[in-house]
Amino acid sequence: MTSPAQVGPSYQRGESLHLRHYPRTLAAPPRTCLTGRQIQILKLAANGNTNRAIGRQLEISEESVKTHMQAALRKLRVGDRTQAVAVALRLELIRLEEIAVPAAANYDSRLTEAPPENGTS
């Protein structure tokens, strides 16, 4: 007879569980686990800004932006900034209203006229 499969991490008696191994959910509510700066950087990334552009707007180095972004990715347990923005939207860390829509976002290039600049028809 075989023994049942083990579910979850294995650890020795007296050894503490590290968050990297267990649990798979966030240890703290997302609003408290991300810093204000990390949320600010996610909002700017959601608007299509590069790390360099974010750094210029916040008057910090590009390396600092990368550090904050990596920390946000780690805390949200995602692999890239696109997924981080999607998760941040889902967790209501950022709102859709905070994301700008480019003027020609829904423009059909087969049309002969360009879309109006002010968004009116």
TORNUMI-524263 format. One record per atom (N, C-alpha, C): residue number from 1; residue in three letters; atom name; x, y, z. Coordinates in Angstrom, 2 decimals. Example, Ala and Ser with C-alpha at 12.3 -4.5 7.8 and 13.67 -1.06 7.14 Angstrom:
1_ALA_N_13.19_-5.69_7.80
1_ALA_CA_12.30_-4.50_7.80
1_ALA_C_13.20_-3.30_7.80
2_SER_N_12.85_-2.25_7.08
2_SER_CA_13.67_-1.06_7.14
2_SER_C_12.90_0.03_7.87
***
This chain:
1_MET_N_0.84_-1.18_0.00
1_MET_CA_0.00_0.00_0.00
1_MET_C_0.89_1.24_0.00
2_THR_N_0.53_2.19_-0.82
2_THR_CA_1.33_3.41_-0.91
2_THR_C_0.80_4.45_0.07
3_SER_N_1.70_5.35_0.46
3_SER_CA_1.28_6.41_1.38
3_SER_C_0.63_7.53_0.57
4_PRO_N_-0.26_8.30_1.20
4_PRO_CA_-0.94_9.38_0.47
4_PRO_C_0.06_10.46_0.08
5_ALA_N_-0.24_11.14_-1.02
5_ALA_CA_0.62_12.23_-1.50
5_ALA_C_0.59_13.38_-0.50
6_GLN_N_1.73_14.01_-0.33
6_GLN_CA_1.81_15.14_0.58
6_GLN_C_1.34_16.40_-0.13
7_VAL_N_0.51_17.16_0.52
7_VAL_CA_0.02_18.41_-0.02
7_VAL_C_0.64_19.54_0.78
8_GLY_N_1.21_20.53_0.09
8_GLY_CA_1.83_21.67_0.77
8_GLY_C_3.30_21.43_0.98
9_PRO_N_3.97_22.41_1.58
9_PRO_CA_5.41_22.31_1.76
9_PRO_C_5.77_21.31_2.85
10_SER_N_6.96_20.73_2.73
10_SER_CA_7.44_19.85_3.79
10_SER_C_8.38_20.64_4.67
11_TYR_N_8.32_20.40_5.96
11_TYR_CA_9.22_21.09_6.87
11_TYR_C_9.43_20.23_8.10
12_GLN_N_10.56_20.46_8.75
12_GLN_CA_10.92_19.73_9.95
12_GLN_C_10.23_20.37_11.16
13_ARG_N_10.06_19.60_12.21
13_ARG_CA_9.47_20.13_13.44
13_ARG_C_10.35_21.28_13.94
14_GLY_N_9.73_22.39_14.31
14_GLY_CA_10.44_23.55_14.81
14_GLY_C_10.90_24.51_13.71
15_GLU_N_10.82_24.10_12.46
15_GLU_CA_11.23_24.95_11.34
15_GLU_C_10.04_25.83_10.95
16_SER_N_10.27_27.11_10.75
16_SER_CA_9.17_28.00_10.39
16_SER_C_8.94_27.96_8.87
17_LEU_N_7.71_28.17_8.50
17_LEU_CA_7.37_28.22_7.07
17_LEU_C_7.72_29.60_6.54
18_HIS_N_8.33_29.64_5.40
18_HIS_CA_8.68_30.90_4.77
18_HIS_C_7.59_31.23_3.75
19_LEU_N_7.24_32.50_3.62
19_LEU_CA_6.17_32.90_2.71
19_LEU_C_6.45_32.52_1.26
20_ARG_N_7.72_32.35_0.93
20_ARG_CA_8.04_31.99_-0.45
20_ARG_C_7.47_30.62_-0.79
21_HIS_N_7.33_29.76_0.20
21_HIS_CA_6.84_28.42_-0.04
21_HIS_C_5.35_28.26_0.25
22_TYR_N_4.83_29.04_1.17
22_TYR_CA_3.46_28.82_1.63
22_TYR_C_3.00_30.03_2.38
23_PRO_N_1.83_30.53_2.31
23_PRO_CA_0.71_30.15_1.45
23_PRO_C_0.80_30.82_0.09
24_ARG_N_-0.08_30.43_-0.81
24_ARG_CA_-0.06_30.98_-2.16
24_ARG_C_-0.89_32.25_-2.28
25_THR_N_-1.56_32.66_-1.23
25_THR_CA_-2.32_33.90_-1.26
25_THR_C_-1.49_35.01_-0.64
26_LEU_N_-1.89_36.24_-0.86
26_LEU_CA_-1.17_37.37_-0.29
26_LEU_C_-1.26_37.32_1.23
27_ALA_N_-0.16_37.61_1.90
27_ALA_CA_-0.12_37.57_3.35
27_ALA_C_-0.86_38.75_3.97
28_ALA_N_-0.88_39.87_3.29
28_ALA_CA_-1.58_41.06_3.77
28_ALA_C_-2.48_41.56_2.66
29_PRO_N_-3.52_42.29_3.02
29_PRO_CA_-4.37_42.85_1.97
29_PRO_C_-3.52_43.69_1.02
30_PRO_N_-3.80_43.66_-0.29
30_PRO_CA_-2.95_44.34_-1.27
30_PRO_C_-2.81_45.83_-1.02
31_ARG_N_-3.82_46.48_-0.49
31_ARG_CA_-3.71_47.92_-0.24
31_ARG_C_-2.64_48.22_0.79
32_THR_N_-2.39_47.31_1.70
32_THR_CA_-1.38_47.56_2.71
32_THR_C_-0.03_46.98_2.31
33_CYS_N_-0.03_46.04_1.36
33_CYS_CA_1.25_45.42_1.02
33_CYS_C_2.02_46.22_-0.02
34_LEU_N_1.36_46.96_-0.91
34_LEU_CA_2.06_47.81_-1.87
34_LEU_C_2.21_49.21_-1.28
35_THR_N_3.37_49.80_-1.50
35_THR_CA_3.57_51.17_-1.01
35_THR_C_2.89_52.15_-1.95
36_GLY_N_2.72_53.37_-1.49
36_GLY_CA_2.14_54.42_-2.33
36_GLY_C_2.96_54.65_-3.58
37_ARG_N_4.28_54.60_-3.47
37_ARG_CA_5.17_54.81_-4.61
37_ARG_C_5.00_53.67_-5.62
38_GLN_N_4.87_52.45_-5.16
38_GLN_CA_4.69_51.31_-6.06
38_GLN_C_3.37_51.43_-6.82
39_ILE_N_2.32_51.86_-6.14
39_ILE_CA_1.03_52.07_-6.81
39_ILE_C_1.13_53.20_-7.81
40_GLN_N_1.81_54.26_-7.44
40_GLN_CA_2.02_55.40_-8.34
40_GLN_C_2.75_54.96_-9.61
41_ILE_N_3.76_54.14_-9.46
41_ILE_CA_4.53_53.64_-10.61
41_ILE_C_3.67_52.72_-11.46
42_LEU_N_2.84_51.89_-10.85
42_LEU_CA_1.93_51.03_-11.62
42_LEU_C_0.94_51.86_-12.43
43_LYS_N_0.44_52.96_-11.85
43_LYS_CA_-0.49_53.83_-12.58
43_LYS_C_0.20_54.44_-13.80
44_LEU_N_1.43_54.89_-13.63
44_LEU_CA_2.15_55.47_-14.75
44_LEU_C_2.48_54.42_-15.81
45_ALA_N_2.81_53.20_-15.37
45_ALA_CA_3.06_52.11_-16.32
45_ALA_C_1.78_51.75_-17.07
46_ALA_N_0.65_51.79_-16.38
46_ALA_CA_-0.64_51.49_-17.02
46_ALA_C_-0.95_52.49_-18.12
47_ASN_N_-0.39_53.68_-18.02
47_ASN_CA_-0.59_54.70_-19.03
47_ASN_C_0.46_54.66_-20.12
48_GLY_N_1.24_53.58_-20.18
48_GLY_CA_2.16_53.36_-21.28
48_GLY_C_3.54_53.99_-21.11
49_ASN_N_3.84_54.49_-19.93
49_ASN_CA_5.14_55.12_-19.71
49_ASN_C_6.25_54.09_-19.55
50_THR_N_7.41_54.39_-20.08
50_THR_CA_8.59_53.55_-19.87
50_THR_C_9.16_53.84_-18.49
51_ASN_N_10.08_52.99_-18.04
51_ASN_CA_10.74_53.24_-16.75
51_ASN_C_11.44_54.59_-16.76
52_ARG_N_12.08_54.93_-17.87
52_ARG_CA_12.79_56.20_-17.97
52_ARG_C_11.81_57.37_-17.84
53_ALA_N_10.66_57.29_-18.55
53_ALA_CA_9.66_58.36_-18.48
53_ALA_C_9.06_58.47_-17.08
54_ILE_N_8.82_57.34_-16.44
54_ILE_CA_8.30_57.34_-15.06
54_ILE_C_9.30_58.03_-14.14
55_GLY_N_10.57_57.69_-14.29
55_GLY_CA_11.62_58.29_-13.48
55_GLY_C_11.67_59.80_-13.66
56_ARG_N_11.56_60.26_-14.90
56_ARG_CA_11.57_61.70_-15.16
56_ARG_C_10.38_62.39_-14.50
57_GLN_N_9.19_61.77_-14.62
57_GLN_CA_7.99_62.39_-14.04
57_GLN_C_8.05_62.44_-12.51
58_LEU_N_8.61_61.40_-11.89
58_LEU_CA_8.67_61.34_-10.43
58_LEU_C_9.97_61.90_-9.87
59_GLU_N_10.87_62.31_-10.77
59_GLU_CA_12.17_62.85_-10.39
59_GLU_C_12.97_61.86_-9.54
60_ILE_N_12.98_60.61_-10.02
60_ILE_CA_13.81_59.57_-9.42
60_ILE_C_14.56_58.87_-10.54
61_SER_N_15.57_58.09_-10.20
61_SER_CA_16.36_57.42_-11.24
61_SER_C_15.57_56.27_-11.86
62_GLU_N_15.98_55.91_-13.05
62_GLU_CA_15.37_54.76_-13.73
62_GLU_C_15.60_53.49_-12.92
63_GLU_N_16.74_53.38_-12.26
63_GLU_CA_17.03_52.21_-11.41
63_GLU_C_16.06_52.14_-10.24
64_SER_N_15.71_53.29_-9.67
64_SER_CA_14.74_53.30_-8.56
64_SER_C_13.37_52.84_-9.05
65_VAL_N_13.00_53.27_-10.25
65_VAL_CA_11.73_52.83_-10.84
65_VAL_C_11.74_51.31_-10.98
66_LYS_N_12.84_50.76_-11.50
66_LYS_CA_12.95_49.31_-11.68
66_LYS_C_12.85_48.58_-10.34
67_THR_N_13.48_49.15_-9.31
67_THR_CA_13.43_48.53_-7.99
67_THR_C_12.01_48.50_-7.45
68_HIS_N_11.30_49.64_-7.57
68_HIS_CA_9.91_49.71_-7.11
68_HIS_C_9.01_48.76_-7.91
69_MET_N_9.24_48.70_-9.22
69_MET_CA_8.43_47.83_-10.08
69_MET_C_8.66_46.36_-9.72
70_GLN_N_9.91_45.97_-9.52
70_GLN_CA_10.22_44.59_-9.15
70_GLN_C_9.59_44.22_-7.81
71_ALA_N_9.60_45.16_-6.87
71_ALA_CA_8.97_44.90_-5.57
71_ALA_C_7.47_44.72_-5.73
72_ALA_N_6.84_45.54_-6.58
72_ALA_CA_5.40_45.41_-6.83
72_ALA_C_5.09_44.07_-7.50
73_LEU_N_5.91_43.66_-8.48
73_LEU_CA_5.71_42.38_-9.15
73_LEU_C_5.80_41.23_-8.15
74_ARG_N_6.78_41.31_-7.28
74_ARG_CA_6.98_40.27_-6.28
74_ARG_C_5.78_40.20_-5.31
75_LYS_N_5.33_41.36_-4.83
75_LYS_CA_4.23_41.40_-3.88
75_LYS_C_2.91_40.94_-4.50
76_LEU_N_2.72_41.25_-5.77
76_LEU_CA_1.50_40.83_-6.47
76_LEU_C_1.62_39.41_-7.02
77_ARG_N_2.83_38.86_-6.94
77_ARG_CA_3.12_37.50_-7.43
77_ARG_C_2.79_37.33_-8.91
78_VAL_N_3.32_38.27_-9.70
78_VAL_CA_3.15_38.24_-11.14
78_VAL_C_4.52_38.30_-11.81
79_GLY_N_4.54_38.01_-13.11
79_GLY_CA_5.81_37.93_-13.82
79_GLY_C_6.21_39.14_-14.63
80_ASP_N_5.25_40.02_-14.98
80_ASP_CA_5.61_41.18_-15.79
80_ASP_C_4.69_42.36_-15.48
81_ARG_N_5.05_43.52_-16.01
81_ARG_CA_4.31_44.73_-15.67
81_ARG_C_2.89_44.73_-16.24
82_THR_N_2.67_44.07_-17.37
82_THR_CA_1.32_43.99_-17.92
82_THR_C_0.40_43.24_-16.97
83_GLN_N_0.86_42.12_-16.49
83_GLN_CA_0.07_41.34_-15.54
83_GLN_C_-0.09_42.11_-14.23
84_ALA_N_0.94_42.84_-13.81
84_ALA_CA_0.85_43.64_-12.58
84_ALA_C_-0.25_44.69_-12.70
85_VAL_N_-0.33_45.36_-13.85
85_VAL_CA_-1.38_46.35_-14.06
85_VAL_C_-2.75_45.68_-14.04
86_ALA_N_-2.87_44.52_-14.70
86_ALA_CA_-4.15_43.81_-14.72
86_ALA_C_-4.58_43.42_-13.31
87_VAL_N_-3.65_42.89_-12.53
87_VAL_CA_-3.96_42.49_-11.15
87_VAL_C_-4.29_43.72_-10.30
88_ALA_N_-3.54_44.80_-10.48
88_ALA_CA_-3.80_46.03_-9.73
88_ALA_C_-5.19_46.58_-10.05
89_LEU_N_-5.61_46.48_-11.30
89_LEU_CA_-6.97_46.89_-11.67
89_LEU_C_-7.99_45.98_-11.00
90_ARG_N_-7.74_44.70_-11.05
90_ARG_CA_-8.67_43.72_-10.46
90_ARG_C_-8.80_43.90_-8.95
91_LEU_N_-7.68_44.24_-8.28
91_LEU_CA_-7.69_44.44_-6.83
91_LEU_C_-8.09_45.86_-6.44
92_GLU_N_-8.42_46.67_-7.46
92_GLU_CA_-8.84_48.06_-7.27
92_GLU_C_-7.76_48.92_-6.63
93_LEU_N_-6.49_48.60_-6.93
93_LEU_CA_-5.39_49.45_-6.51
93_LEU_C_-5.28_50.66_-7.43
94_ILE_N_-5.66_50.45_-8.69
94_ILE_CA_-5.79_51.54_-9.65
94_ILE_C_-7.16_51.39_-10.31
95_ARG_N_-7.68_52.52_-10.79
95_ARG_CA_-9.01_52.50_-11.40
95_ARG_C_-8.90_52.73_-12.91
96_LEU_N_-9.86_52.21_-13.65
96_LEU_CA_-9.86_52.40_-15.10
96_LEU_C_-9.85_53.88_-15.47
97_GLU_N_-10.51_54.70_-14.67
97_GLU_CA_-10.57_56.13_-14.95
97_GLU_C_-9.20_56.79_-14.88
98_GLU_N_-8.24_56.15_-14.24
98_GLU_CA_-6.90_56.71_-14.11
98_GLU_C_-6.00_56.38_-15.31
99_ILE_N_-6.54_55.60_-16.25
99_ILE_CA_-5.78_55.21_-17.42
99_ILE_C_-6.27_56.00_-18.62
100_ALA_N_-5.37_56.75_-19.23
100_ALA_CA_-5.72_57.58_-20.39
100_ALA_C_-5.86_56.71_-21.63
101_VAL_N_-6.82_57.04_-22.46
101_VAL_CA_-7.02_56.34_-23.73
101_VAL_C_-6.44_57.23_-24.84
102_PRO_N_-5.48_56.73_-25.61
102_PRO_CA_-4.91_57.54_-26.70
102_PRO_C_-5.99_57.97_-27.68
103_ALA_N_-5.81_59.14_-28.27
103_ALA_CA_-6.82_59.74_-29.15
103_ALA_C_-7.27_58.79_-30.26
104_ALA_N_-6.35_58.07_-30.88
104_ALA_CA_-6.70_57.22_-32.02
104_ALA_C_-6.77_55.74_-31.63
105_ALA_N_-7.10_55.45_-30.39
105_ALA_CA_-7.09_54.07_-29.90
105_ALA_C_-8.06_53.16_-30.66
106_ASN_N_-9.19_53.69_-31.09
106_ASN_CA_-10.17_52.86_-31.77
106_ASN_C_-10.31_53.29_-33.22
107_TYR_N_-9.25_53.87_-33.78
107_TYR_CA_-9.26_54.39_-35.13
107_TYR_C_-9.00_53.28_-36.13
108_ASP_N_-9.82_53.20_-37.14
108_ASP_CA_-9.64_52.23_-38.21
108_ASP_C_-8.77_52.86_-39.29
109_SER_N_-7.57_52.35_-39.48
109_SER_CA_-6.62_52.95_-40.42
109_SER_C_-7.09_52.86_-41.87
110_ARG_N_-8.12_52.05_-42.15
110_ARG_CA_-8.63_51.94_-43.52
110_ARG_C_-9.51_53.13_-43.88
111_LEU_N_-9.93_53.89_-42.87
111_LEU_CA_-10.75_55.08_-43.14
111_LEU_C_-9.86_56.17_-43.69
112_THR_N_-10.42_57.08_-44.47
112_THR_CA_-9.62_58.14_-45.06
112_THR_C_-9.45_59.32_-44.12
113_GLU_N_-10.38_59.52_-43.21
113_GLU_CA_-10.30_60.65_-42.29
113_GLU_C_-9.70_60.22_-40.96
114_ALA_N_-8.89_61.08_-40.39
114_ALA_CA_-8.36_60.84_-39.05
114_ALA_C_-9.43_61.13_-38.03
115_PRO_N_-9.36_60.51_-36.87
115_PRO_CA_-10.37_60.79_-35.83
115_PRO_C_-10.22_62.22_-35.31
116_PRO_N_-11.33_62.78_-34.81
116_PRO_CA_-11.21_64.14_-34.26
116_PRO_C_-10.29_64.12_-33.03
117_GLU_N_-9.52_65.18_-32.84
117_GLU_CA_-8.56_65.26_-31.75
117_GLU_C_-9.22_65.39_-30.38
118_ASN_N_-10.35_66.10_-30.30
118_ASN_CA_-10.96_66.36_-29.00
118_ASN_C_-11.95_65.28_-28.57
119_GLY_N_-12.08_64.22_-29.35
119_GLY_CA_-12.94_63.10_-28.98
119_GLY_C_-14.39_63.27_-29.35
120_THR_N_-14.75_64.35_-30.09
120_THR_CA_-16.14_64.54_-30.52
120_THR_C_-16.28_64.12_-31.98
121_SER_N_-17.49_63.82_-32.40
121_SER_CA_-17.71_63.43_-33.78
121_SER_C_-18.29_64.54_-34.59
***
